[in-house]
Amino acid sequence: METVIHLLADETRGLWMHPGPSLDADSHPESSFASHPPRVLIADDQATVCEALRLLLKSDGYETELVSGPASLLDSLERSDFDLVLLDLNYTRDTTSGREGLDLLTRIRAMDQNLPVVVMTAWSNVDLAVEAMRRGACDFVQKPWDNKQVLASVRHHVERHRAQRRERSYLSAELNDAIETQRRFLPEQLPQPSGCDIAVAYLPARFVGGDYFDVVEGDQHTAICVADVAGKGLPAALLMANLQAALKPQMQRASSPGAVCRDLNLHVRHSGKFISLFHALLDAEARRLVYSNAGHLPPLLVRADGSCDRLLSEGAVLGAFETWNYEEREVPLEPGSRLVLYTDGMVEASNASGQDFGEDRLRELAIANRHQTAEQLKQTILSAVMRHCGSQLQDDATLLVIALRD
């Protein structure tokens, strides 16, 4: 886990983290894929059958690789990419039931859910065909086969597979654009106001997300916000982009938190979604914080003596009501205090038993490690959350830590 967290922290100076898989939808770009003839893997324990199928497919422009059994087939799939598998269901260990071939089909599907598999057998029956299709075969051919039928089936499923790969490639490009766009909405580097250290972690659950944070330093005040759109993925990201466009100018003007919440509530009231927002103005010199909380999880203010306050205020989530008068509250910031802001993805991260990490655990960690720097405390909390959920977040998660120097 320490290695995982370290690698994540290297992304965009530690501000953007993503534990999910790569967005590369295909190891071969479409231009390269289109320039090569389709490749078919033929699996049959009879050499004469393999050779006959090879010659048949060669006549129609296919490249082929021949294997004689399950082990060699799986090895070929590990080493190379194919456009289709032509799979015999019967092997020497199990010559009539097709059970060995069905189990092999299940293993192929575990390796690649999209690769088309056409199954063949000389011992066909309705039950075997139904079971093969249930396990992911795209077609069923009975031996002795009809050449035209085999070629038509292979051609149809290869072309369909290629079209699906093109679509995944286009989707990958669009998602990469969306990620880069949202990345630009977030600060590339956090300001460090006099007397403060600030650190943040941002982890979208689905490449892009509905969490948002910002820190804008002004002449006297530093504006701070953390927000969370109900939902996740692209719809939440689109609404968050809209919110960011309305919020950023107000943060730059150091508008009062209550007025900001009122304006944003009007801005999103017809969106059909709700947004929680914590917005504050930090005066590091006067050591005070003025804030409004629009239905957001209350940040924690941990003092040097170990006492802890939850920063609540009477505010509804944005978009829930036509109008709402958001109150402001003010708290003193004593030397050595730690301010911990977060979204529900942090505390609702659950383990295999369905147990959430929870606000109590987060508060105990913040208190126990209150003498750490902002960066250290962020890493301590983040490591504990990721260990708890096995690095599998169920929702977008943001953690922002502000440390007041002694």
Phi, psi and omega in degrees: 000324181299319179296318179301311181297321180296317180296319180297323184291341179286342184286124175047051177058032176084359183274326185245125179228145176212117181275002187277183183284168176295153179272000180294105184287338184208139180287346179243119174301152186300324180297320178290319181299318183290338184276355181244144175294151181296148183246132181239132176263120182255124181239114177202141183277001176253118183299324180293324178293314179302315182293321178297318179292323179298314180295321179297313182288327177299323180296340180255012172092017182263145166270145183226156169229136186251134175226154188252355182197174184303315184298314181291327177297311181297323178296318179296320179294329177290325187271329190224166176257141179228159178265345180192151173244128174257106196244122171282139181272347186244126179234173188300331181284337183212088196273347186236327188280337185079004184297318181296319178293322178296318178296322178294321177300319178299320180291323176297316180297326177293329179281322184208111182286342187259341184295122180289139179232120174258123183261149181227146176199149175269354183244052188281147170207168185298316182298318180295318179297316180297317181294321178297317179293324178296327181274001172116004175293146180262347177197162184227124182238131180266137173274146352292140189270164172262123185303316181297322179295316180296313181297320180295318180294313180298314182299315181299312186283330175294314180296321178295319179297318179297318179297320178295323179293322176298317181296318177295324178295316178296317179297321178300317180296319180294319179295321177297321176297318180296319178298314182294323178296312180294326178301323180289339177289335184268150180297134179290328179213132182284138172292154178236086182302155179304129178086004183226154166237138182230137176220151183213151171230135181229120185228095175289140182285334184228061178068305171239158186211182184255007173275153177211144173216157174200153175222120182236118182270130177245191182295319182243324185243153170248118179276135184228137175214150168223132184223160182211116175279139174297124184105183180208177180080199186298318179300317179294322180295322179295316179292323179295325177297320177296317179297318182300320181297326179278330186277322188304312180299325180290325176293321179294330177274357183056043177297153183296142183304320180297317180294322178299314181296320179297314181296317182291328177298319176294325184293324187252006190296337181255013183282340183083000178233163179249148179229129171266144185213133167247123181231136185213156171245121180259123173253096186292327181290315179277352180053061176214155181231126174251130187214161167229144181238110180265075175068017182271154174304131187294124173299161181254131173251105183258124181268165183299332180277001178094355175287157186215133175244145173261127187274085179264161166199163185278085181220130177279157176299149181294135177093354183279327182230152182301315177223152177203134180266104184276122180281159175246146174230157181231136177228143175283148179246101182284153176305138180085000180287156176233130178251123184241113178251144185202163174252171188292342176299334178287311187273342178263005173298124187246155178269187184297337180271000180084012181272125178290153174298314170087150179293325181297317180295320178297315180297318180297320178295316181297320180290314183295332183245029186293344180269358177285159173292170179300315180295317179295317180293321176302312182294323179298311181293315182298318179298318181295319179295315183291325174296319183297317186261007181064032181063020179246087180286141178268345182211164174303144183223132177228139179222121179236126183239131176241126180247122174275125182290152180292000000 
